[in-house]
Each structure stands twice: as C-alpha cells, then as structure tokens.
Amino acid sequence: MTKLSKRLAALPSYPMAEIPAIKRRLLAQGVDVIDLGAGDADFAPPAVAVDTLARAVRDPAMSRYPFQLGLPVFREAAAAYLRRRFGARFDPFSELHPLIGSKEGIAHLAMALLDAGDVAIVPEPGYAVYEGGTVLAGGEPYRYPLTPGAGFLLEMSDLPADVVRRTKLVYLNYPNNPTAAVAPRDYLARTVEFCRRHGIVIAYDNPYCEITFDGYVAPSIFEIPGAREVAVEFHSLSKTFCMTGWRLAWAVARPELIAALGRVKNYVDTGAFLAVQAAGAAVLPQAEELAREYVARFQERRDALLPVLRAQGFEPETPGATMYVWVPLPDGVASAAFARRALEDAGVVTLPGSGFGAGGEGFFRLALTVDTPRLVEAAERLGKVLSTV
Ligand SMILES: Cc1ncc(COP(=O)(O)O)c(C=O)c1O
C-alpha cells in the first residue's frame, strides 16, 4: 500500500465532491435536475473575450509558454482597471501577477508564507481553498466562525493572544462566498490596523467586487490606508465575466509579496494560456460596463427568487452582493441531510452550509446560475422538501 502524505490525510474532504456523480445518476434516470450548486452562471462570456480569443489562438506566438511574465498588455490592463476603479496605483510588473484562476494563487500564497507551526486564520463558512492551501503548505488552519449576529465579519480582535502570536496569514473575502455579506469600511480599517500591528498578511479574496446590488459598490482593500503594507488582493475574471473555465485572474500586492508568490509559481506552473490573457486584456478596459449588464441579470434573478423562497417558508436575507443566497434552515435540520433530500427527492442541487466548514451548519447556499423560471421552479421544489423535514 502506498503511504500518502500526512498533508493529504489532513485535508478535509472537498465539499460535496460526490454531487457530480449523484447528479449524473439522476440525469441518467431521466430526472430534471436544476443545478444551483457551483458559482458558475449560465451567461455567455463577453463577445469581446470570445472574439479576441478566437483571433489570438491563430497566432502561433500565443501558443508558446507564457512563463510568469505572461502577456504584458494583460498586466497593464489589470493595473489600469485597479487605478480607474479603486484609485489604487500598482506597477503592472513588480506589483501584479497573472494567475491561472485565483484559486491557484490563493493556494500557492500559503506556500510562500507558512512554515510548520504557523497559523492561518480561515473563515468558516468559507471557500475551501483557504483551509486546503494552508494544510498543503504545512501550516495550521485556525477556523473562525462567521455568524449572522456579527454580520459574518471575521473580527481579528476576538482571536486568543497565543493564536495571534503564531498567525502569519488571514483570509478575508467580502463580498463573501457563501454568506453574501459585505464588509463596512470601518471594519476593513480596524482589520488592516490589527494586521499591521501583528505582522499578519491579509489575503483579500475579491472575486465578487463587481457583483453588487442596489447601488452598493464594493471596495478594494487597497482603498484602506496602510493596506499596502499587509495585503495581497486577488481578482478574477471568472465570476464577473462568466469566464470560470478560462482560468484567468491576478494577484496584486507590494513587490516583496508578489515576488514571493511568483517564486512558488515558477516551480509549479508556467502561466495562464497567452491567448486567454489577450482576451482578458480586451475585457478589462470595459470591465465596469460589461459587469453592469451581467449584474442587472443577476439582480433580476435574485428579485424573482427571493419572494418565492419566502412564500415557501424559507427566511433568507436579501443578498447585497455576489451570486449567492444563503438560506437558514429551521433549528435542528442538518444541512447535509437537507441538501441530500433536495437532490435525491426534488432534483435540486444546493450546497449544504456544512460543506463550507462546520461554521456553515444551519444554512444552505443557492447560486443564481440558471434562468428565472428554473430558479422559481427550484424554490417551489425546495419548499416541498422543507415541508417534510
Ligand atoms: C471566494 C472565492 N474565491 C475564489 C474563487 C475562485 O475563483 P477562480 O475561478 O478565479 O479560481 C471562488 C470560486 O468559487 C470563490 O468563491
């Protein structure tokens, strides 16, 4: 028997890894499955992305290794977007790094920062890669429960002093997956201040910054004074532009942190496909306009789904951002059992809160990834499940 690494054994099982297999079985049985699981909307990517990619793949130069430099115009377009959108000025070459999706960069950052015994603060519920990246890097995750009463905010001053002493990294993600919470500026300011005082790096995971509703505009952590000293921010084309499969994102931070991430990546990958970077460079100059169109459609879906969910007996808050609705379950109903019933009995894929860590128990997540009539149908089917739990 091959003895696998302790790191692998320490990884929690990937949330709902069994869903695709169950879904396939149900589809094969002729069940009409509505999939509101992954945050992967059904909208087409922007025409400018598709057209640029189609042209770029015909250029043989685009088929060469990207290396870590990648396509300079992509770096420049990302830096120009940050400047225009957030007033944040970064050098596209020493302070910004293209990624093969932000998941990749988030996981690899931990390898650049953590040694055995170092702690990373992991919000729970939260994106699985925070804990997974920490464990694979040999660090120690400290799980912080995000609760509705605290606005789902990760409050650094709550941490025990002995944990703070060993903490090198904290993962923050607002607008938040899965809770859809957003971070007030004064919260960000006190968190940056705390991390500066204690020498803790903030991995600010910001893939939903353009998916905001009702006039809310999400900030960059770099709008907060002092953040440059401590933060690495991750941006992604995946969610805003419905380009999840294209795998394109970037990290931005001061040169020392970007160089550290680049050093790890040099040994594990050779960069995102150049033709995809060319497409990204064509999208970013129009980012805000393109995002507005997608967001209007997400908002329409949100506004159609919520009244039906409520009529069915659920009590979700109205999300102010993201493509998710975080729905509380009645006391005593286990989220994994509910999600399983939703799938097996009603043909609706949801994600149970417990799949985002134990702190997510008592909730399930719906993604606004299918059109309105299907969302309404899903909510009605879920109501039937609720009435029998
Ligand atoms: C909070 C969060 N961060 C990062 C990602 C990863 O995005 P990407 O496609 O850029 O790897 C996701 C995707 O679900 C996410 O929800």
The ligand as a Gaussian input file, in Angstrom:
#p B3LYP/6-31G(d) Opt

LIG

0 1
 C      -14.465000      33.286000      -2.677000
 C      -13.878000      32.687000      -3.907000
 N      -12.587000      32.907000      -4.185000
 C      -12.009000      32.399000      -5.290000
 C      -12.726000      31.616000      -6.163000
 C      -12.010000      31.011000      -7.339000
 O      -12.179000      31.660000      -8.491000
 P      -11.264000      31.365000      -9.761000
 O      -12.182000      30.840000     -10.802000
 O      -10.651000      32.691000     -10.108000
 O      -10.222000      30.369000      -9.368000
 C      -14.061000      31.341000      -5.913000
 C      -14.820000      30.451000      -6.796000
 O      -15.847000      29.915000      -6.455000
 C      -14.653000      31.899000      -4.761000
 O      -15.935000      31.694000      -4.459000

